[in-house]
Amino acid sequence: MAKQPANKAGIMIDQIADAIAKSDGAKSSADPDRYRRLALAALKPLGKPTDTMIDAAHEAVWFDAEWAINSRADFRKAVRAMILAAMKEGDDRAE
């Protein structure tokens, strides 16, 4: 399996840092180290997905009894479903 370049993670961390800064009414360039630390902190819990996230990922790509993630598209769909499920869990708890 091909190893992803290290800068791919940096790109996502930077995107999250920008989103955090924007939600804070700031620009990540004003304090890049702070917003990168916040982005890393935001990503850390995703290392232990909840049952809801796992169920969402499975539902997103399951198509038969021989289920497996066989392509990047399947994996992308599963990850997206997990993240959206986590966001929905957060929204449900806020209500």
NORHU-V646486 format. One record per residue. RES is the residue in one small letter. BURIAL is I if it has 24 or more other C-alpha atoms within 12 Angstrom, else O. Layout:
RES_BURIAL ; RES_BURIAL
//
This chain:
m_O ; a_O ; k_O ; q_O ; p_O ; a_O ; n_O ; k_O ; a_O ; g_O ; i_O ; m_O ; i_I ; d_I ; q_I ; i_I ; a_I ; d_I ; a_O ; i_I ; a_I ; k_O ; s_O ; d_O ; g_O ; a_O ; k_O ; s_I ; s_O ; a_O ; d_O ; p_O ; d_O ; r_O ; y_I ; r_I ; r_O ; l_I ; a_I ; l_O ; a_O ; a_O ; l_O ; k_O ; p_O ; l_O ; g_O ; k_O ; p_O ; t_O ; d_O ; t_O ; m_I ; i_I ; d_O ; a_I ; a_I ; h_I ; e_O ; a_I ; v_I ; w_O ; f_O ; d_O ; a_O ; e_O ; w_O ; a_O ; i_O ; n_O ; s_O ; r_O ; a_O ; d_O ; f_O ; r_O ; k_O ; a_I ; v_I ; r_I ; a_I ; m_I ; i_I ; l_O ; a_I ; a_I ; m_O ; k_O ; e_O ; g_O ; d_O ; d_O ; r_O ; a_O ; e_O
//
